[in-house]
Amino acid sequence: MILDAKLMTRLVAVAAVAAASALLVKGMLPGINLGAQETSQEQMFSEAEKYERFMGRWSQRLAPAFVKFAGVSDGERLLDVGSGTGSLALAIAAQTRRREVVGIDPSRAFVDFASKRTSDPRIKFQVGDAQKLAFPNASFNRCLALLVMNFIPDARQAMTEMRRVTKPGGWVAASVWDYNEGMTMLRLFWNAAVALDPAVARLDERDMPFCRRGQLSALWKESGFKDVEETELVIDLEFSSFEDYWAPFLESQGPAGVFVGSLTKDQREKLKNQLRNDVLAGRPDGPFTLKARAWAVRGRVPTDGGK
Ligand SMILES: C[S@@+](CC[C@H](N)C(=O)[O-])C[C@H]1O[C@@H](n2cnc3c(N)ncnc32)[C@H](O)[C@@H]1O
């Protein structure tokens, strides 16, 4: 699976949108500009049904555990940052009686899809950017971001904004998959792709920002939050067959899907065969379960303005 240098450069931008921004800051990826990142974000997060089949079904599974960890309670006004197809807002609604949720996401397609999933007048989705939130200071009790922080080009600016719009004493919480190890669905995928072509290591999501133990809590502390706590959330991903695992990768969702979309038919077949061997590990095809770990963090906005 040999990729030419030009294609590789383009895929690096696609495969790690937020990671690329971090690397750009460090000057490690010259030639990849923000335009390429924006195209990548649009490419990855524009088709809601496909996203649901690839990742939405698992974020739905993760959302209730995250809501519990974030400490959501009745009577709150909450901001769902990077609300995507709406799974977190719906999980909040399912676990509370009185609440108001506003979800913001840059993807118009996702906002429209999420809006159609509920008729609850106290849940609203709108187009928005975490780096420039269109809300007054201290307008939410709690601010939550599920599987989003690693995709935001300037996560620190998003932290400043989430802190600004959350009331003093309120909580800001986030969760990011452990792309390095514990998100087995993606780890198996990238290990197989790199085994076939070591050059693909540059695209591997294992270095996604904030995907390792301690990285989210470090960001929270650096951003001036109090009572910062980090934990792991582990869920089961149940697949009915190898095809159920593989088919969503063909839909160009997320960095892995965009990578598969760049391969020739022959390269795709090789990757599929390698993955079948790795995933089934000698067992006959049929239902199987993979573990998925995400890191979650929560922290309180200081009541004294952060002094
Ligand atoms: C992996 S999806 C997660 C969506 C949803 N929270 C979920 O758990 O299913 C990442 C989301 O981050 C959104 N996103 C990317 N950049 C963003 C930004 N600057 N501000 C807010 N959301 C952003 C994407 O549009 C996408 O919906």
The ligand as an SDF file (V2000), in Angstrom:
LIG
                    3D

 27 29  0  0  0  0  0  0  0  0999 V2000
  -16.9360   12.9700   16.6680 C   0  0  0  0  0  0  0  0  0  0  0  0
  -18.1420   14.1880   16.4450 S   0  0  0  0  0  0  0  0  0  0  0  0
  -19.0080   14.1390   17.9980 C   0  0  0  0  0  0  0  0  0  0  0  0
  -20.4180   14.6300   17.8880 C   0  0  0  0  0  0  0  0  0  0  0  0
  -21.3040   14.3960   19.0980 C   0  0  0  0  0  0  0  0  0  0  0  0
  -20.8780   15.1740   20.2410 N   0  0  0  0  0  0  0  0  0  0  0  0
  -21.3630   12.9350   19.4290 C   0  0  0  0  0  0  0  0  0  0  0  0
  -20.8780   12.5600   20.5020 O   0  0  0  0  0  0  0  0  0  0  0  0
  -21.8560   12.1600   18.6220 O   0  0  0  0  0  0  0  0  0  0  0  0
  -17.2120   15.6730   16.5470 C   0  0  0  0  0  0  0  0  0  0  0  0
  -18.0770   16.9030   16.3770 C   0  0  0  0  0  0  0  0  0  0  0  0
  -17.2920   18.0710   16.6530 O   0  0  0  0  0  0  0  0  0  0  0  0
  -17.7880   19.0810   15.8310 C   0  0  0  0  0  0  0  0  0  0  0  0
  -16.8060   20.1820   15.7950 N   0  0  0  0  0  0  0  0  0  0  0  0
  -15.6820   20.2770   15.0590 C   0  0  0  0  0  0  0  0  0  0  0  0
  -15.1090   21.4770   15.2530 N   0  0  0  0  0  0  0  0  0  0  0  0
  -15.8640   22.1420   16.1360 C   0  0  0  0  0  0  0  0  0  0  0  0
  -15.8080   23.4410   16.7080 C   0  0  0  0  0  0  0  0  0  0  0  0
  -14.8280   24.2980   16.4000 N   0  0  0  0  0  0  0  0  0  0  0  0
  -16.7820   23.8210   17.5660 N   0  0  0  0  0  0  0  0  0  0  0  0
  -17.7890   22.9560   17.8900 C   0  0  0  0  0  0  0  0  0  0  0  0
  -17.8910   21.7160   17.3660 N   0  0  0  0  0  0  0  0  0  0  0  0
  -16.9470   21.3200   16.4950 C   0  0  0  0  0  0  0  0  0  0  0  0
  -18.0060   18.3770   14.4990 C   0  0  0  0  0  0  0  0  0  0  0  0
  -18.8070   19.1150   13.6010 O   0  0  0  0  0  0  0  0  0  0  0  0
  -18.6450   17.0950   14.9680 C   0  0  0  0  0  0  0  0  0  0  0  0
  -20.0400   17.1790   15.0340 O   0  0  0  0  0  0  0  0  0  0  0  0
  1  2  1  0
  2  3  1  0
  2 10  1  0
  3  4  1  0
  4  5  1  0
  5  6  1  0
  5  7  1  0
  7  8  2  0
  7  9  1  0
 10 11  1  0
 11 12  1  0
 11 26  1  0
 12 13  1  0
 13 14  1  0
 13 24  1  0
 14 15  1  0
 14 23  1  0
 15 16  2  0
 16 17  1  0
 17 18  1  0
 17 23  2  0
 18 19  1  0
 18 20  2  0
 20 21  1  0
 21 22  2  0
 22 23  1  0
 24 25  1  0
 24 26  1  0
 26 27  1  0
M  CHG  2   2   1   9  -1
M  END
$$$$
